[in-house]
Amino acid sequence: MSEKVFLGIDVGSASVRAGLFDGTGQRLAFAVRPIKQFHPKPLFVEQSSADIWAQTCAAVREAVATAAIDPARIASIGVDATCSVVAVGANGAPVSVAESGETERDIIMWMDHRAEKQTAALNATKDPALAYVGGEVSIEMELPKVLWLKQNFPERYAAAWRFFDLADYLTWRLSDADIASVCTLTCKWNYLAHENRFSESLLAGVGLDDITGKVPPKVLPLGSAAGTLSPRAAAELGLPAGIVVATGIIDAHAGGLALVSTEPKGSLAIIGGTSNCHMVVNPTPVMVPGVWGPYFGAMLPGYWLNEGGQSAAGALLDWTLRQSDAWPLLESSAKAENRNIYAVLNDWLADLEKRETWPTRNLHVLSDHHGNRSPRANPHARGAVVGLTLEQGKDALARLYLATLQALAYGTRHIVESMNAAGHDIKRIVMCGGGTKNPYWLRENADATGCEIQLVSEEDAVTLGAALLGAVASGAFASLPDAAATLVRPGGSVKPRSETKAFHDAKYAIYLQLYEDMERCRSAMRAWQ
């Protein structure tokens, strides 16, 4: 085991990460490469599979070179990716998903909201299968996107040989295996894993009867081998052919796998990034209105998964900072001090809190700027900031930053309360992602939810989660919990402060009311759509 090395590849919204881990879970090397996004107009977000593959190859080559290991030691490759849909034509050629027809743009990203009418059409079927996505298909899922392509560009739809979820596409590029993961197909394509089938009535209801011939014909469980590294892919990656390639997984689910595999009962995994994903498993199916799932075997084999989330988390924080008049000062200060902007901003906030006990008592944020993924399941929801003054400068930005952190934490509290009301029993939160480096992010989540926040020692648990899949697929471990018990090491924890409970209870009530207020505003203006 000490000689074996496990490669994890994580494709996020903005970058590719490659990590090499030894048989104890120690990270040997890590490499990151940026990937392109195309924003042709509001709500449209596209990517290029050619760009993602090229950057994947570059990241793997760098990681292997940095680790200075013999590539022959790599026993397996596990891959995760965002839940974006890739259109592939004959002989692997890209099929454009762009209105303007650029061939390079063959991926519709998860955050793309173009398929509003198609989402509504799927939900109008009232098909029984919708009970397994919280009652409604989300605009972020794949069937609405594929239906949009079929209705708007039928010739391109017809030319598509395969529609892959991005993780499955990368597995195919690595191994030539024409397979789908139970994770991707169940969580994003309305596949009923517990019955090993699609709902024929749901597909027929919107004219997607033929989609089953355009997705991979074989569905494999997590921890299984999809195939082995092909000679062609091996040459591009700089690795020997024949390495075991695991069945893929969605990026958030890879993180959840690493976080809760060894102690699933009572644990909520939060995977933070551009968006937030909230993952909880249960031995029996739990129906949670507005929360995706239950999905059988989609994260941890033998368990049912519920998946909540916030469509904008890190993206909302970044956007909020850039709107402030103090943004140029924050940016220049971080550059001058050679520090992260959030490290500088946290100093500003610490100074504000020395002078004010409750800086946000009169400033409230509703964090639905990119819709509400759960538990409202409302892509039309909008954000709000209430309690604005003419304040400017460092204090104004620090105050709004804290209020936004709190709003995101209240969104998590709302998800937790909805899950528990439906039958879960969440007692602790295990968290990974960039936000875990931010003490204020951790503090506000602990205080707002009343749950202890637990961390793992590996700062990139998502990439490690991908490596876990490969480790099991290669036979190095008998199961995913066994692999996690060895490769995932616990980190620190943050406990909620009892003295803040009443304050957060009051603000949380306001947070819930703001949603109702915004819905009334939207209803009043509906005639002018």
C-alpha positions, -999 to +999 in steps of 0.1 A: +000+000+000+028+025+008+040+023-028+006+030-043-004+065-053-040+076-061-048+104-085-078+125-080-090+150-107-115+176-098-131+199-124-149+228-108-166+258-123-135+278-129-105+254-126-092+219-129-073+205-099-052+173-099-040+158-066-018+128-059-023+110-025-003+082-010-018+051+008-022+071+041-041+100+024-010+123+025-011+147-004+021+144-025+014+171-050-014+194-062-018+214-094-044+238-106-053+251-141-079+277-150-107+268-174-128+291-196-164+302-192-184+319-219-212+343-210-228+353-243-258+369-226-275+370-192-283+335-178-263+317-205-230+301-193-211+277-216-177+259-215-155+240-239-147+203-234-115+207-255-103+234-231-112+214-200-094+183-213-063+203-223-061+219-188-067+185-172-038+170-190-016+200-180-026+198-143-019+161-142+015+165-158+024+192-134+013+173-103+033+142-113+064+163-120+060+181-087+056+149-068+087+135-085+073+100-085+075+072-110+041+074-128+040+036-127+032+040-090-002+055-098-027+027-091-059+045-101-076+077-114-108+091-099-126+120-114-153+144-104-168+174-121-196+200-120-229+187-132-227+203-166-240+187-198-216+179-227-229+174-263-207+149-283-212+141-320-199+113-342-163+103-336-162+124-305-166+158-323-181+186-303-217+197-309-223+234-303-247+244-276-242+281-283-269+301-300-243+316-323-230+282-332-193+283-320-182+247-322-159+251-292-188+258-269-202+223-264-210+224-226-240+240-209-229+247-174-249+238-143-254+275-135-269+283-169-306+293-166-316+294-202-341+265-200-368+282-180-397+271-203-384+236-206-381+233-168-417+244-164-428+219-190-411+190-172-427+201-139-461+205-155-462+168-162-466+161-125-449+128-131-445+105-101-407+105-108-406+142-097-411+130-061-374+119-062-361+155-069-379+172-041-411+176-062-397+197-090-370+195-116-345+222-111-334+246-139-299+235-130-305+199-140-298+183-174-331+173-190-343+209-193-310+218-210-312+189-234-348+197-242-338+234-248-313+222-274-338+199-291-365+225-293-342+254-305-316+235-326-331+202-335-304+195-361-277+197-334-298+175-311-301+149-338-263+151-345-255+144-309-243+108-304-240+112-266-250+137-240-226+132-211-226+147-177-192+163-174-177+137-150-189+109-173-174+127-203-140+128-186-143+091-177-149+084-214-120+106-225-098+087-200-108+052-207-132+051-238-158+036-215-193+045-227-208+045-192-227+067-168-222+070-131-252+063-108-244+096-092-246+118-123-276+101-140-297+098-108-290+133-094-292+153-126-310+133-153-340+120-133-329+084-135-346+063-109-316+043-095-337+023-070-357+009-100-328+010-126-349+029-151-359+063-165-396+074-162-409+067-197-440+089-189-419+119-179-397+117-210-427+112-233-446+140-217-421+165-230-410+148-262-377+133-250-386+097-256-354+093-276-330+106-250-323+071-236-305+064-269-283+094-265-270+088-229-246+060-220-263+026-220-246+013-189-249+027-153-222+018-128-221+022-090-196+044-072-164+027-063-165+005-095-140+005-123-152+021-155-122+008-174-085+015-178-065+044-191-064+042-229-031+045-248-043+078-264-053+094-231-021+081-215+001+098-240-017+131-235-015+129-197+021+116-196+011+084-178+014+047-185-017+031-202-037+006-182-042+025-149-076+018-134-102+046-141-130+048-116-166+056-124-170+094-120-190+115-095-203+151-093-178+174-076-199+182-045-207+146-040-170+137-041-165+161-012-195+147+006-182+112+002-149+122+019-167+141+047-194+117+059-184+081+047-170+071+081-198+086+102-229+091+080-255+091+108-265+126+119-239+143+096-245+170+070-218+176+045-214+212+031-192+216+001-186+252-004-175+270-035-191+292-062-223+276-049-230+256-017-242+219-017-257+204+014-256+165+014-271+141+039-276+104+036-301+080+053-306+042+052-342+048+042-357+073+017-367+107+031-388+130+010-379+167+017-400+192-002-378+215-022-347+194-016-333+172-043-336+134-038-339+110-023-314+094-047-304+058-040-266+050-040-258+084-055-231+094-030-226+065-005-235+030-017-265+015+001-277+050+013-303+074+001-290+109-006-308+143-001-291+173-016-298+208-007-279+238-019-275+275-025-270+286-062-247+314-053-224+314-022-187+323-030-200+339-062-224+361-041-196+372-017-173+381-046-201+400-064-210+418-032-175+430-025-171+443-061-202+466-058-187+486-029-170+519-032-143+504-010-135+476-034-105+494-050-091+501-016-096+465-005-080+452-037-050+476-035-045+468+002-044+431-004-019+435-032+003+458-012+003+435+018+006+404-004-025+389+013-058+374+002-086+400+000-106+381+026-077+382+050-076+420+047-114+423+049-115+402+080-092+426+097-116+454+088-144+434+102-125+427+134-119+464+139-156+471+133-166+445+158-144+461+185-164+492+182-199+477+176-212+446+193-238+438+167-227+455+134-256+440+114-285+445+137-301+469+112-287+455+080-303+424+065-295+404+034-317+379+015-292+358-004-314+347-034-296+367-060-293+337-084-326+321-073-333+297-044-322+262-050-336+248-018-357+245+001-378+270-018-369+255-052-376+289-068-352+299-096-372+332-099-364+343-063-344+374-060-320+388-034-325+419-012-306+442+011-326+460+037-315+487+061-292+507+038-277+540+048-254+565+032-224+549+050-194+544+027-158+530+030-143+502+050-169+500+077-198+499+051-181+470+032-172+451+063-208+454+076-223+443+043-198+414+041-208+402+075-246+405+067-240+385+035-221+358+054-250+356+079-276+354+051-258+324+036-257+308+070-294+314+075-300+297+041-281+267+055-302+268+087-334+268+066-322+238+047-312+219+079-346+227+095-364+215+064-344+183+063-349+176+100-387+183+098-390+157+070-372+130+090-335+135+091-317+141+124-287+164+116-266+170+146-233+182+131-220+198+100-188+186+082-175+212+059-150+216+031-142+241+004-125+275+002-148+290+029-132+268+055-101+289+054-122+319+065-128+320+103-157+343+100-174+320+075-171+291+100-181+312+130-213+325+114-224+291+102-219+276+136-237+304+154-266+307+129-273+269+128-264+260+163-244+231+150-207+223+156-187+227+124-162+199+118-134+200+093-110+175+077-072+180+075-070+178+037-080+213+025-091+200-009-115+172+003-132+171-031-101+161-050-094+136-022-129+122-026-123+116-063-091+098-053-111+076-029-132+063-058-101+052-077-086+036-046-116+014-042-120+007-079-084-005-080-090-030-052-067-012-027-097-009-003-128-031+000-153-002+003-156+036+003-160+038+041-128+017+044-109+039+021-122+071+039-112+056+073-076+055+061-073+083+037-094+111+053-080+125+085-101+148+108-092+184+112-104+211+137-139+222+147-159+253+155-186+253+182-216+277+182-215+305+208-245+304+230-244+341+236-253+348+200-283+325+197-311+351+205-295+376+180-294+350+152-329+338+160-342+373+155-323+379+123-333+345+109-370+354+113-363+385+093-345+365+067-375+342+062-398+372+061-377+390+034-384+361+011-422+366+015-418+403+010-399+398-022-424+373-035-452+399-029-431+424-049-427+400-077-464+391-077-473+428-079-452+433-110-461+401-128-484+418-152-454+437-167-434+405-176 
